[in-house]
């Protein structure tokens, strides 16, 4: 589950609702 760790085009993230939610949910933990 390293998709959020890899720099990807926003279009790719937003194209997948499930991935987008995971990305936003993991974001705070990665930044913290």
N, CA, C and O atoms as a Maestro MAE file, in Angstrom:
{
 s_m_m2io_version
 :::
 2.0.0
}

f_m_ct {
 s_m_title
 :::
 protein
 m_atom[128] {
  # First column is atom index #
  i_m_mmod_type
  r_m_x_coord
  r_m_y_coord
  r_m_z_coord
  i_m_residue_number
  s_m_chain_name
  s_m_pdb_residue_name
  s_m_pdb_atom_name
  i_m_atomic_number
  :::
  1 25 0.846 -1.212 0.000 1 A "UNK " " N  " 7
  2 3 0.000 0.000 0.000 1 A "UNK " " CA " 6
  3 2 0.872 1.250 0.000 1 A "UNK " " C  " 6
  4 15 0.709 2.138 0.837 1 A "UNK " " O  " 8
  5 25 1.794 1.304 -0.945 2 A "UNK " " N  " 7
  6 3 2.717 2.446 -1.012 2 A "UNK " " CA " 6
  7 2 2.289 3.441 -2.083 2 A "UNK " " C  " 6
  8 15 3.086 4.278 -2.507 2 A "UNK " " O  " 8
  9 25 1.041 3.355 -2.520 3 A "UNK " " N  " 7
  10 3 0.550 4.264 -3.563 3 A "UNK " " CA " 6
  11 2 0.612 5.700 -3.078 3 A "UNK " " C  " 6
  12 15 0.953 6.603 -3.842 3 A "UNK " " O  " 8
  13 25 0.283 5.919 -1.802 4 A "UNK " " N  " 7
  14 3 0.267 7.273 -1.254 4 A "UNK " " CA " 6
  15 2 1.692 7.790 -1.087 4 A "UNK " " C  " 6
  16 15 1.921 8.999 -1.056 4 A "UNK " " O  " 8
  17 25 2.648 6.865 -0.979 5 A "UNK " " N  " 7
  18 3 4.036 7.269 -0.777 5 A "UNK " " CA " 6
  19 2 4.683 7.698 -2.086 5 A "UNK " " C  " 6
  20 15 5.624 8.492 -2.094 5 A "UNK " " O  " 8
  21 25 4.176 7.171 -3.180 6 A "UNK " " N  " 7
  22 3 4.771 7.489 -4.484 6 A "UNK " " CA " 6
  23 2 4.114 8.715 -5.104 6 A "UNK " " C  " 6
  24 15 2.888 8.830 -5.095 6 A "UNK " " O  " 8
  25 25 4.915 9.632 -5.641 7 A "UNK " " N  " 7
  26 3 4.378 10.821 -6.311 7 A "UNK " " CA " 6
  27 2 3.615 10.431 -7.566 7 A "UNK " " C  " 6
  28 15 4.205 9.919 -8.517 7 A "UNK " " O  " 8
  29 25 2.315 10.670 -7.576 8 A "UNK " " N  " 7
  30 3 1.494 10.323 -8.732 8 A "UNK " " CA " 6
  31 2 0.628 11.509 -9.112 8 A "UNK " " C  " 6
  32 15 0.308 12.346 -8.268 8 A "UNK " " O  " 8
  33 25 0.249 11.584 -10.384 9 A "UNK " " N  " 7
  34 3 -0.657 12.639 -10.852 9 A "UNK " " CA " 6
  35 2 -1.953 12.613 -10.062 9 A "UNK " " C  " 6
  36 15 -2.496 11.547 -9.772 9 A "UNK " " O  " 8
  37 25 -2.450 13.815 -9.713 10 A "UNK " " N  " 7
  38 3 -3.700 13.897 -8.958 10 A "UNK " " CA " 6
  39 2 -4.829 13.231 -9.722 10 A "UNK " " C  " 6
  40 15 -5.736 12.652 -9.123 10 A "UNK " " O  " 8
  41 25 -4.773 13.313 -11.049 11 A "UNK " " N  " 7
  42 3 -5.819 12.717 -11.883 11 A "UNK " " CA " 6
  43 2 -5.905 11.213 -11.628 11 A "UNK " " C  " 6
  44 15 -6.993 10.636 -11.649 11 A "UNK " " O  " 8
  45 25 -4.758 10.581 -11.386 12 A "UNK " " N  " 7
  46 3 -4.743 9.140 -11.150 12 A "UNK " " CA " 6
  47 2 -5.411 8.821 -9.815 12 A "UNK " " C  " 6
  48 15 -6.182 7.867 -9.706 12 A "UNK " " O  " 8
  49 25 -5.105 9.632 -8.801 13 A "UNK " " N  " 7
  50 3 -5.693 9.411 -7.483 13 A "UNK " " CA " 6
  51 2 -7.204 9.640 -7.525 13 A "UNK " " C  " 6
  52 15 -7.978 8.839 -6.999 13 A "UNK " " O  " 8
  53 25 -7.615 10.745 -8.159 14 A "UNK " " N  " 7
  54 3 -9.024 11.099 -8.179 14 A "UNK " " CA " 6
  55 2 -9.828 10.173 -9.082 14 A "UNK " " C  " 6
  56 15 -11.050 10.088 -8.960 14 A "UNK " " O  " 8
  57 25 -9.146 9.482 -9.984 15 A "UNK " " N  " 7
  58 3 -9.844 8.573 -10.894 15 A "UNK " " CA " 6
  59 2 -10.307 7.334 -10.134 15 A "UNK " " C  " 6
  60 15 -11.186 6.609 -10.600 15 A "UNK " " O  " 8
  61 25 -9.717 7.091 -8.965 16 A "UNK " " N  " 7
  62 3 -10.097 5.932 -8.158 16 A "UNK " " CA " 6
  63 2 -10.605 6.390 -6.790 16 A "UNK " " C  " 6
  64 15 -9.798 6.676 -5.906 16 A "UNK " " O  " 8
  65 25 -11.925 6.465 -6.598 17 A "UNK " " N  " 7
  66 3 -12.534 6.919 -5.343 17 A "UNK " " CA " 6
  67 2 -11.975 6.188 -4.125 17 A "UNK " " C  " 6
  68 15 -11.643 6.813 -3.118 17 A "UNK " " O  " 8
  69 25 -11.875 4.878 -4.220 18 A "UNK " " N  " 7
  70 3 -11.360 4.089 -3.101 18 A "UNK " " CA " 6
  71 2 -9.935 4.491 -2.753 18 A "UNK " " C  " 6
  72 15 -9.598 4.650 -1.579 18 A "UNK " " O  " 8
  73 25 -9.095 4.657 -3.775 19 A "UNK " " N  " 7
  74 3 -7.707 5.039 -3.564 19 A "UNK " " CA " 6
  75 2 -7.621 6.443 -2.998 19 A "UNK " " C  " 6
  76 15 -6.761 6.734 -2.166 19 A "UNK " " O  " 8
  77 25 -8.520 7.320 -3.451 20 A "UNK " " N  " 7
  78 3 -8.513 8.704 -2.998 20 A "UNK " " CA " 6
  79 2 -8.779 8.763 -1.501 20 A "UNK " " C  " 6
  80 15 -8.104 9.481 -0.764 20 A "UNK " " O  " 8
  81 25 -9.766 8.004 -1.067 21 A "UNK " " N  " 7
  82 3 -10.108 7.970 0.360 21 A "UNK " " CA " 6
  83 2 -8.938 7.429 1.169 21 A "UNK " " C  " 6
  84 15 -8.599 7.969 2.222 21 A "UNK " " O  " 8
  85 25 -8.324 6.361 0.674 22 A "UNK " " N  " 7
  86 3 -7.174 5.779 1.360 22 A "UNK " " CA " 6
  87 2 -6.035 6.782 1.426 22 A "UNK " " C  " 6
  88 15 -5.383 6.929 2.459 22 A "UNK " " O  " 8
  89 25 -5.800 7.472 0.316 23 A "UNK " " N  " 7
  90 3 -4.720 8.447 0.240 23 A "UNK " " CA " 6
  91 2 -4.925 9.557 1.256 23 A "UNK " " C  " 6
  92 15 -4.003 9.920 1.986 23 A "UNK " " O  " 8
  93 25 -6.148 10.099 1.301 24 A "UNK " " N  " 7
  94 3 -6.457 11.198 2.218 24 A "UNK " " CA " 6
  95 2 -6.425 10.712 3.663 24 A "UNK " " C  " 6
  96 15 -6.061 11.463 4.568 24 A "UNK " " O  " 8
  97 25 -6.804 9.457 3.875 25 A "UNK " " N  " 7
  98 3 -6.850 8.908 5.223 25 A "UNK " " CA " 6
  99 2 -5.442 8.636 5.748 25 A "UNK " " C  " 6
  100 15 -5.176 8.801 6.938 25 A "UNK " " O  " 8
  101 25 -4.538 8.216 4.853 26 A "UNK " " N  " 7
  102 3 -3.169 7.908 5.258 26 A "UNK " " CA " 6
  103 2 -2.299 9.152 5.297 26 A "UNK " " C  " 6
  104 15 -1.270 9.178 5.973 26 A "UNK " " O  " 8
  105 25 -2.709 10.176 4.577 27 A "UNK " " N  " 7
  106 3 -1.930 11.401 4.467 27 A "UNK " " CA " 6
  107 2 -1.509 11.974 5.825 27 A "UNK " " C  " 6
  108 15 -0.321 12.218 6.038 27 A "UNK " " O  " 8
  109 25 -2.452 12.194 6.746 28 A "UNK " " N  " 7
  110 3 -2.107 12.765 8.049 28 A "UNK " " CA " 6
  111 2 -1.054 11.939 8.787 28 A "UNK " " C  " 6
  112 15 -0.149 12.493 9.411 28 A "UNK " " O  " 8
  113 25 -1.176 10.627 8.715 29 A "UNK " " N  " 7
  114 3 -0.230 9.767 9.420 29 A "UNK " " CA " 6
  115 2 1.167 9.866 8.802 29 A "UNK " " C  " 6
  116 15 2.168 9.862 9.517 29 A "UNK " " O  " 8
  117 25 1.227 9.956 7.477 30 A "UNK " " N  " 7
  118 3 2.514 10.057 6.794 30 A "UNK " " CA " 6
  119 2 3.174 11.400 7.089 30 A "UNK " " C  " 6
  120 15 4.389 11.485 7.263 30 A "UNK " " O  " 8
  121 25 2.353 12.443 7.143 31 A "UNK " " N  " 7
  122 3 2.884 13.779 7.387 31 A "UNK " " CA " 6
  123 2 3.300 13.936 8.845 31 A "UNK " " C  " 6
  124 15 4.235 14.675 9.154 31 A "UNK " " O  " 8
  125 25 2.608 13.242 9.733 32 A "UNK " " N  " 7
  126 3 2.890 13.377 11.168 32 A "UNK " " CA " 6
  127 2 4.190 12.776 11.527 32 A "UNK " " C  " 6
  128 15 4.580 12.801 12.694 32 A "UNK " " O  " 8
  :::
 }
 m_bond[127] {
  # First column is bond index #
  i_m_from
  i_m_to
  i_m_order
  :::
  1 1 2 1
  2 2 3 1
  3 3 4 2
  4 3 5 1
  5 5 6 1
  6 6 7 1
  7 7 8 2
  8 7 9 1
  9 9 10 1
  10 10 11 1
  11 11 12 2
  12 11 13 1
  13 13 14 1
  14 14 15 1
  15 15 16 2
  16 15 17 1
  17 17 18 1
  18 18 19 1
  19 19 20 2
  20 19 21 1
  21 21 22 1
  22 22 23 1
  23 23 24 2
  24 23 25 1
  25 25 26 1
  26 26 27 1
  27 27 28 2
  28 27 29 1
  29 29 30 1
  30 30 31 1
  31 31 32 2
  32 31 33 1
  33 33 34 1
  34 34 35 1
  35 35 36 2
  36 35 37 1
  37 37 38 1
  38 38 39 1
  39 39 40 2
  40 39 41 1
  41 41 42 1
  42 42 43 1
  43 43 44 2
  44 43 45 1
  45 45 46 1
  46 46 47 1
  47 47 48 2
  48 47 49 1
  49 49 50 1
  50 50 51 1
  51 51 52 2
  52 51 53 1
  53 53 54 1
  54 54 55 1
  55 55 56 2
  56 55 57 1
  57 57 58 1
  58 58 59 1
  59 59 60 2
  60 59 61 1
  61 61 62 1
  62 62 63 1
  63 63 64 2
  64 63 65 1
  65 65 66 1
  66 66 67 1
  67 67 68 2
  68 67 69 1
  69 69 70 1
  70 70 71 1
  71 71 72 2
  72 71 73 1
  73 73 74 1
  74 74 75 1
  75 75 76 2
  76 75 77 1
  77 77 78 1
  78 78 79 1
  79 79 80 2
  80 79 81 1
  81 81 82 1
  82 82 83 1
  83 83 84 2
  84 83 85 1
  85 85 86 1
  86 86 87 1
  87 87 88 2
  88 87 89 1
  89 89 90 1
  90 90 91 1
  91 91 92 2
  92 91 93 1
  93 93 94 1
  94 94 95 1
  95 95 96 2
  96 95 97 1
  97 97 98 1
  98 98 99 1
  99 99 100 2
  100 99 101 1
  101 101 102 1
  102 102 103 1
  103 103 104 2
  104 103 105 1
  105 105 106 1
  106 106 107 1
  107 107 108 2
  108 107 109 1
  109 109 110 1
  110 110 111 1
  111 111 112 2
  112 111 113 1
  113 113 114 1
  114 114 115 1
  115 115 116 2
  116 115 117 1
  117 117 118 1
  118 118 119 1
  119 119 120 2
  120 119 121 1
  121 121 122 1
  122 122 123 1
  123 123 124 2
  124 123 125 1
  125 125 126 1
  126 126 127 1
  127 127 128 2
  :::
 }
}
